[in-house]
Amino acid sequence: MNRKLYRTRGPDAILFGVCGGIAERFCIDPVLARAALVLLVCFKGLSLWLYLLAALLLPPKSRYYPEP
């Protein structure tokens, strides 16, 4: 199965939709992805930079996966 990584839109997108896209890609709850991000930001400052970079580089969901 070919699953792409992208930013989500709608109810799973809180700030930029990066955690929602990661959660959808790995079939986990978006709350778990956000909690992992918060823990990583608290213990390592680098993950915040990676989040912002992903927000800039990941395409939005509607570009490659049009919504019906």
TAQUIPE-V506118 format. One line per field, one symbol per residue. phi: phi as a letter, one per 40 degrees, with the letter a starting at -180 (. if undefined). psi: psi as a letter, one per 40 degrees, with the letter a starting at -180 (. if undefined). A space follows every 10 residues. Layout:
# TAQUIPE-V506118
phi->???
psi->???
This chain:
# TAQUIPE-V506118
phi->.cbbcaccbg ccccbbgccc ccccccfbcd cccccccccc cccbcccccc cccccccccc dccbbccc
psi->hghihihiia dehdceeddd dddddefihd dddddddddd dddheddddd dddddddhii deddgii.
